[in-house]
């Protein structure tokens, strides 16, 4: 269920300023998106796993709050991140 170390380092190096930049808002949103995608596939397979569905809803809400923060702070970064991650189409 959790992200592997390789996936995490790949996402951090792609969206962060350096490989230790895990606190950046863009990196947090990208990591949450990866976890959401994994949980979505899991919930499609195991439809009765209500605990995972609840966790998915929590992650989506957390990502929504971070996106709202990024939209208030830096609109251009928000738009480019949305397009790059393919969150809203």
N, CA, C and O atoms as a GROMACS GRO file, in nm:
protein
  356
    1UNK      N    1   0.081  -0.120   0.000
    1UNK     CA    2   0.000   0.000   0.000
    1UNK      C    3   0.086   0.127   0.000
    1UNK      O    4   0.058   0.220  -0.075
    2UNK      N    5   0.186   0.129   0.082
    2UNK     CA    6   0.268   0.249   0.092
    2UNK      C    7   0.360   0.259  -0.030
    2UNK      O    8   0.385   0.161  -0.099
    3UNK      N    9   0.408   0.379  -0.052
    3UNK     CA   10   0.500   0.401  -0.163
    3UNK      C   11   0.635   0.337  -0.132
    3UNK      O   12   0.680   0.337  -0.018
    4UNK      N   13   0.698   0.284  -0.234
    4UNK     CA   14   0.831   0.229  -0.216
    4UNK      C   15   0.933   0.342  -0.209
    4UNK      O   16   0.905   0.455  -0.248
    5UNK      N   17   1.049   0.311  -0.159
    5UNK     CA   18   1.153   0.412  -0.146
    5UNK      C   19   1.198   0.463  -0.283
    5UNK      O   20   1.228   0.582  -0.298
    6UNK      N   21   1.202   0.374  -0.381
    6UNK     CA   22   1.241   0.414  -0.516
    6UNK      C   23   1.140   0.513  -0.576
    6UNK      O   24   1.178   0.613  -0.637
    7UNK      N   25   1.012   0.484  -0.558
    7UNK     CA   26   0.909   0.573  -0.610
    7UNK      C   27   0.915   0.709  -0.542
    7UNK      O   28   0.903   0.812  -0.607
    8UNK      N   29   0.934   0.708  -0.412
    8UNK     CA   30   0.941   0.832  -0.336
    8UNK      C   31   1.059   0.918  -0.381
    8UNK      O   32   1.044   1.038  -0.402
    9UNK      N   33   1.176   0.857  -0.395
    9UNK     CA   34   1.292   0.935  -0.437
    9UNK      C   35   1.277   0.987  -0.579
    9UNK      O   36   1.324   1.096  -0.610
   10UNK      N   37   1.212   0.909  -0.666
   10UNK     CA   38   1.189   0.955  -0.803
   10UNK      C   39   1.097   1.077  -0.805
   10UNK      O   40   1.122   1.174  -0.877
   11UNK      N   41   0.991   1.073  -0.726
   11UNK     CA   42   0.896   1.185  -0.722
   11UNK      C   43   0.962   1.308  -0.660
   11UNK      O   44   0.943   1.419  -0.708
   12UNK      N   45   1.039   1.288  -0.553
   12UNK     CA   46   1.104   1.401  -0.486
   12UNK      C   47   1.207   1.464  -0.578
   12UNK      O   48   1.219   1.587  -0.584
   13UNK      N   49   1.282   1.383  -0.651
   13UNK     CA   50   1.383   1.441  -0.740
   13UNK      C   51   1.319   1.512  -0.859
   13UNK      O   52   1.376   1.608  -0.912
   14UNK      N   53   1.200   1.467  -0.901
   14UNK     CA   54   1.132   1.530  -1.014
   14UNK      C   55   1.069   1.663  -0.976
   14UNK      O   56   1.078   1.760  -1.052
   15UNK      N   57   1.004   1.669  -0.859
   15UNK     CA   58   0.928   1.788  -0.823
   15UNK      C   59   0.998   1.878  -0.722
   15UNK      O   60   0.958   1.994  -0.706
   16UNK      N   61   1.100   1.829  -0.653
   16UNK     CA   62   1.167   1.910  -0.551
   16UNK      C   63   1.288   1.983  -0.605
   16UNK      O   64   1.332   1.959  -0.717
   17UNK      N   65   1.340   2.074  -0.524
   17UNK     CA   66   1.460   2.149  -0.562
   17UNK      C   67   1.582   2.058  -0.556
   17UNK      O   68   1.672   2.071  -0.639
   18UNK      N   69   1.586   1.967  -0.458
   18UNK     CA   70   1.692   1.867  -0.450
   18UNK      C   71   1.632   1.738  -0.395
   18UNK      O   72   1.511   1.731  -0.372
   19UNK      N   73   1.715   1.637  -0.374
   19UNK     CA   74   1.662   1.507  -0.333
   19UNK      C   75   1.616   1.503  -0.188
   19UNK      O   76   1.551   1.406  -0.147
   20UNK      N   77   1.647   1.604  -0.109
   20UNK     CA   78   1.603   1.607   0.031
   20UNK      C   79   1.490   1.707   0.054
   20UNK      O   80   1.454   1.736   0.168
   21UNK      N   81   1.434   1.758  -0.052
   21UNK     CA   82   1.331   1.861  -0.044
   21UNK      C   83   1.192   1.797  -0.037
   21UNK      O   84   1.112   1.812  -0.129
   22UNK      N   85   1.163   1.727   0.072
   22UNK     CA   86   1.035   1.658   0.084
   22UNK      C   87   0.925   1.745   0.142
   22UNK      O   88   0.808   1.707   0.135
   23UNK      N   89   0.957   1.860   0.197
   23UNK     CA   90   0.857   1.945   0.258
   23UNK      C   91   0.793   2.042   0.162
   23UNK      O   92   0.697   2.110   0.198
   24UNK      N   93   0.845   2.050   0.041
   24UNK     CA   94   0.790   2.140  -0.059
   24UNK      C   95   0.646   2.101  -0.090
   24UNK      O   96   0.614   1.983  -0.095
   25UNK      N   97   0.561   2.200  -0.111
   25UNK     CA   98   0.419   2.174  -0.136
   25UNK      C   99   0.400   2.092  -0.262
   25UNK      O  100   0.316   2.002  -0.266
   26UNK      N  101   0.478   2.123  -0.367
   26UNK     CA  102   0.466   2.048  -0.492
   26UNK      C  103   0.500   1.900  -0.470
   26UNK      O  104   0.434   1.812  -0.525
   27UNK      N  105   0.602   1.874  -0.391
   27UNK     CA  106   0.644   1.736  -0.364
   27UNK      C  107   0.537   1.664  -0.283
   27UNK      O  108   0.506   1.547  -0.310
   28UNK      N  109   0.482   1.730  -0.184
   28UNK     CA  110   0.377   1.668  -0.102
   28UNK      C  111   0.256   1.632  -0.187
   28UNK      O  112   0.198   1.525  -0.170
   29UNK      N  113   0.217   1.722  -0.276
   29UNK     CA  114   0.101   1.696  -0.362
   29UNK      C  115   0.130   1.580  -0.457
   29UNK      O  116   0.044   1.496  -0.480
   30UNK      N  117   0.251   1.576  -0.512
   30UNK     CA  118   0.288   1.468  -0.604
   30UNK      C  119   0.291   1.333  -0.533
   30UNK      O  120   0.246   1.233  -0.589
   31UNK      N  121   0.343   1.330  -0.411
   31UNK     CA  122   0.346   1.205  -0.334
   31UNK      C  123   0.205   1.159  -0.299
   31UNK      O  124   0.174   1.040  -0.306
   32UNK      N  125   0.121   1.253  -0.260
   32UNK     CA  126  -0.018   1.217  -0.230
   32UNK      C  127  -0.089   1.164  -0.355
   32UNK      O  128  -0.170   1.072  -0.346
   33UNK      N  129  -0.059   1.222  -0.470
   33UNK     CA  130  -0.120   1.176  -0.595
   33UNK      C  131  -0.078   1.033  -0.626
   33UNK      O  132  -0.161   0.953  -0.669
   34UNK      N  133   0.048   1.001  -0.604
   34UNK     CA  134   0.094   0.863  -0.625
   34UNK      C  135   0.021   0.765  -0.532
   34UNK      O  136  -0.022   0.659  -0.575
   35UNK      N  137   0.009   0.803  -0.405
   35UNK     CA  138  -0.060   0.717  -0.309
   35UNK      C  139  -0.208   0.703  -0.345
   35UNK      O  140  -0.265   0.595  -0.332
   36UNK      N  141  -0.269   0.812  -0.389
   36UNK     CA  142  -0.411   0.809  -0.428
   36UNK      C  143  -0.430   0.716  -0.547
   36UNK      O  144  -0.527   0.639  -0.551
   37UNK      N  145  -0.339   0.722  -0.645
   37UNK     CA  146  -0.350   0.635  -0.761
   37UNK      C  147  -0.338   0.488  -0.721
   37UNK      O  148  -0.412   0.403  -0.772
   38UNK      N  149  -0.246   0.456  -0.630
   38UNK     CA  150  -0.231   0.318  -0.584
   38UNK      C  151  -0.355   0.270  -0.508
   38UNK      O  152  -0.403   0.159  -0.529
   39UNK      N  153  -0.406   0.355  -0.420
   39UNK     CA  154  -0.524   0.317  -0.343
   39UNK      C  155  -0.649   0.304  -0.430
   39UNK      O  156  -0.737   0.223  -0.402
   40UNK      N  157  -0.656   0.385  -0.535
   40UNK     CA  158  -0.770   0.376  -0.626
   40UNK      C  159  -0.772   0.240  -0.694
   40UNK      O  160  -0.877   0.177  -0.706
   41UNK      N  161  -0.655   0.196  -0.741
   41UNK     CA  162  -0.648   0.064  -0.804
   41UNK      C  163  -0.681  -0.047  -0.703
   41UNK      O  164  -0.748  -0.144  -0.738
   42UNK      N  165  -0.634  -0.032  -0.581
   42UNK     CA  166  -0.664  -0.130  -0.477
   42UNK      C  167  -0.814  -0.136  -0.449
   42UNK      O  168  -0.871  -0.244  -0.436
   43UNK      N  169  -0.877  -0.020  -0.440
   43UNK     CA  170  -1.020  -0.017  -0.409
   43UNK      C  171  -1.105  -0.069  -0.525
   43UNK      O  172  -1.216  -0.118  -0.504
   44UNK      N  173  -1.054  -0.058  -0.648
   44UNK     CA  174  -1.127  -0.117  -0.761
   44UNK      C  175  -1.125  -0.269  -0.753
   44UNK      O  176  -1.222  -0.335  -0.789
   45UNK      N  177  -1.013  -0.324  -0.705
   45UNK     CA  178  -1.001  -0.469  -0.695
   45UNK      C  179  -1.078  -0.523  -0.576
   45UNK      O  180  -1.150  -0.622  -0.588
   46UNK      N  181  -1.062  -0.458  -0.460
   46UNK     CA  182  -1.124  -0.504  -0.336
   46UNK      C  183  -1.234  -0.406  -0.296
   46UNK      O  184  -1.210  -0.313  -0.219
   47UNK      N  185  -1.353  -0.427  -0.349
   47UNK     CA  186  -1.462  -0.332  -0.331
   47UNK      C  187  -1.514  -0.325  -0.189
   47UNK      O  188  -1.572  -0.223  -0.150
   48UNK      N  189  -1.496  -0.428  -0.110
   48UNK     CA  190  -1.549  -0.430   0.027
   48UNK      C  191  -1.448  -0.383   0.130
   48UNK      O  192  -1.478  -0.388   0.250
   49UNK      N  193  -1.332  -0.338   0.089
   49UNK     CA  194  -1.229  -0.290   0.182
   49UNK      C  195  -1.262  -0.146   0.221
   49UNK      O  196  -1.211  -0.051   0.161
   50UNK      N  197  -1.346  -0.131   0.321
   50UNK     CA  198  -1.395   0.002   0.360
   50UNK      C  199  -1.288   0.085   0.428
   50UNK      O  200  -1.290   0.208   0.418
   51UNK      N  201  -1.193   0.020   0.496
   51UNK     CA  202  -1.086   0.097   0.561
   51UNK      C  203  -0.998   0.166   0.459
   51UNK      O  204  -0.957   0.280   0.480
   52UNK      N  205  -0.968   0.098   0.350
   52UNK     CA  206  -0.888   0.160   0.244
   52UNK      C  207  -0.966   0.271   0.175
   52UNK      O  208  -0.907   0.372   0.135
   53UNK      N  209  -1.095   0.254   0.161
   53UNK     CA  210  -1.177   0.359   0.100
   53UNK      C  211  -1.177   0.484   0.187
   53UNK      O  212  -1.172   0.596   0.137
   54UNK      N  213  -1.182   0.464   0.317
   54UNK     CA  214  -1.178   0.578   0.409
   54UNK      C  215  -1.042   0.647   0.401
   54UNK      O  216  -1.034   0.770   0.400
   55UNK      N  217  -0.936   0.569   0.395
   55UNK     CA  218  -0.802   0.626   0.381
   55UNK      C  219  -0.787   0.704   0.252
   55UNK      O  220  -0.721   0.807   0.249
   56UNK      N  221  -0.848   0.654   0.145
   56UNK     CA  222  -0.844   0.723   0.017
   56UNK      C  223  -0.914   0.858   0.026
   56UNK      O  224  -0.864   0.958  -0.027
   57UNK      N  225  -1.028   0.861   0.090
   57UNK     CA  226  -1.102   0.987   0.105
   57UNK      C  227  -1.022   1.088   0.187
   57UNK      O  228  -1.021   1.207   0.156
   58UNK      N  229  -0.954   1.040   0.291
   58UNK     CA  230  -0.871   1.128   0.374
   58UNK      C  231  -0.756   1.185   0.291
   58UNK      O  232  -0.727   1.304   0.301
   59UNK      N  233  -0.692   1.102   0.211
   59UNK     CA  234  -0.580   1.149   0.128
   59UNK      C  235  -0.626   1.250   0.024
   59UNK      O  236  -0.556   1.348  -0.002
   60UNK      N  237  -0.742   1.228  -0.034
   60UNK     CA  238  -0.794   1.322  -0.134
   60UNK      C  239  -0.823   1.456  -0.069
   60UNK      O  240  -0.796   1.561  -0.128
   61UNK      N  241  -0.877   1.456   0.052
   61UNK     CA  242  -0.903   1.581   0.124
   61UNK      C  243  -0.775   1.653   0.160
   61UNK      O  244  -0.768   1.776   0.152
   62UNK      N  245  -0.673   1.578   0.199
   62UNK     CA  246  -0.545   1.639   0.232
   62UNK      C  247  -0.482   1.703   0.108
   62UNK      O  248  -0.428   1.813   0.114
   63UNK      N  249  -0.489   1.632  -0.004
   63UNK     CA  250  -0.435   1.687  -0.128
   63UNK      C  251  -0.513   1.811  -0.172
   63UNK      O  252  -0.455   1.906  -0.222
   64UNK      N  253  -0.645   1.809  -0.152
   64UNK     CA  254  -0.727   1.924  -0.188
   64UNK      C  255  -0.688   2.048  -0.108
   64UNK      O  256  -0.681   2.158  -0.162
   65UNK      N  257  -0.662   2.028   0.023
   65UNK     CA  258  -0.619   2.141   0.106
   65UNK      C  259  -0.484   2.196   0.062
   65UNK      O  260  -0.465   2.318   0.057
   66UNK      N  261  -0.391   2.108   0.029
   66UNK     CA  262  -0.260   2.154  -0.018
   66UNK      C  263  -0.270   2.225  -0.152
   66UNK      O  264  -0.201   2.324  -0.176
   67UNK      N  265  -0.358   2.175  -0.240
   67UNK     CA  266  -0.377   2.242  -0.369
   67UNK      C  267  -0.439   2.380  -0.352
   67UNK      O  268  -0.404   2.474  -0.423
   68UNK      N  269  -0.532   2.392  -0.258
   68UNK     CA  270  -0.594   2.522  -0.232
   68UNK      C  271  -0.490   2.620  -0.179
   68UNK      O  272  -0.490   2.738  -0.216
   69UNK      N  273  -0.400   2.572  -0.092
   69UNK     CA  274  -0.292   2.656  -0.040
   69UNK      C  275  -0.200   2.701  -0.152
   69UNK      O  276  -0.164   2.818  -0.160
   70UNK      N  277  -0.162   2.608  -0.239
   70UNK     CA  278  -0.073   2.641  -0.350
   70UNK      C  279  -0.139   2.738  -0.447
   70UNK      O  280  -0.073   2.824  -0.504
   71UNK      N  281  -0.268   2.724  -0.467
   71UNK     CA  282  -0.341   2.814  -0.556
   71UNK      C  283  -0.341   2.956  -0.503
   71UNK      O  284  -0.329   3.052  -0.579
   72UNK      N  285  -0.355   2.970  -0.370
   72UNK     CA  286  -0.352   3.103  -0.310
   72UNK      C  287  -0.214   3.165  -0.319
   72UNK      O  288  -0.201   3.285  -0.342
   73UNK      N  289  -0.109   3.084  -0.301
   73UNK     CA  290   0.028   3.135  -0.295
   73UNK      C  291   0.088   3.162  -0.432
   73UNK      O  292   0.147   3.268  -0.454
   74UNK      N  293   0.075   3.066  -0.524
   74UNK     CA  294   0.142   3.077  -0.653
   74UNK      C  295   0.055   3.011  -0.760
   74UNK      O  296   0.057   2.889  -0.777
   75UNK      N  297  -0.021   3.093  -0.831
   75UNK     CA  298  -0.120   3.042  -0.926
   75UNK      C  299  -0.055   2.972  -1.045
   75UNK      O  300  -0.106   2.870  -1.091
   76UNK      N  301   0.056   3.024  -1.095
   76UNK     CA  302   0.122   2.962  -1.211
   76UNK      C  303   0.178   2.825  -1.177
   76UNK      O  304   0.167   2.732  -1.256
   77UNK      N  305   0.238   2.812  -1.059
   77UNK     CA  306   0.290   2.682  -1.016
   77UNK      C  307   0.175   2.584  -0.998
   77UNK      O  308   0.187   2.466  -1.033
   78UNK      N  309   0.064   2.632  -0.944
   78UNK     CA  310  -0.055   2.549  -0.926
   78UNK      C  311  -0.104   2.495  -1.061
   78UNK      O  312  -0.131   2.376  -1.074
   79UNK      N  313  -0.115   2.583  -1.159
   79UNK     CA  314  -0.164   2.542  -1.291
   79UNK      C  315  -0.070   2.444  -1.359
   79UNK      O  316  -0.115   2.347  -1.420
   80UNK      N  317   0.060   2.468  -1.349
   80UNK     CA  318   0.155   2.377  -1.412
   80UNK      C  319   0.156   2.241  -1.343
   80UNK      O  320   0.169   2.138  -1.409
   81UNK      N  321   0.143   2.240  -1.210
   81UNK     CA  322   0.142   2.114  -1.135
   81UNK      C  323   0.017   2.033  -1.167
   81UNK      O  324   0.025   1.911  -1.183
   82UNK      N  325  -0.097   2.098  -1.176
   82UNK     CA  326  -0.222   2.030  -1.210
   82UNK      C  327  -0.210   1.964  -1.347
   82UNK      O  328  -0.252   1.851  -1.368
   83UNK      N  329  -0.153   2.038  -1.441
   83UNK     CA  330  -0.139   1.986  -1.576
   83UNK      C  331  -0.038   1.871  -1.581
   83UNK      O  332  -0.060   1.772  -1.651
   84UNK      N  333   0.071   1.885  -1.508
   84UNK     CA  334   0.176   1.783  -1.510
   84UNK      C  335   0.130   1.652  -1.445
   84UNK      O  336   0.163   1.544  -1.493
   85UNK      N  337   0.054   1.663  -1.336
   85UNK     CA  338   0.006   1.545  -1.267
   85UNK      C  339  -0.120   1.488  -1.330
   85UNK      O  340  -0.155   1.372  -1.306
   86UNK      N  341  -0.189   1.568  -1.410
   86UNK     CA  342  -0.313   1.522  -1.473
   86UNK      C  343  -0.425   1.503  -1.374
   86UNK      O  344  -0.503   1.408  -1.386
   87UNK      N  345  -0.434   1.592  -1.276
   87UNK     CA  346  -0.536   1.579  -1.172
   87UNK      C  347  -0.673   1.622  -1.225
   87UNK      O  348  -0.770   1.547  -1.214
   88UNK      N  349  -0.680   1.740  -1.282
   88UNK     CA  350  -0.807   1.790  -1.337
   88UNK      C  351  -0.794   1.799  -1.488
   88UNK      O  352  -0.696   1.852  -1.541
   89UNK      N  353  -0.893   1.746  -1.555
   89UNK     CA  354  -0.883   1.741  -1.701
   89UNK      C  355  -0.984   1.829  -1.767
   89UNK      O  356  -0.988   1.836  -1.890
   0.00000   0.00000   0.00000
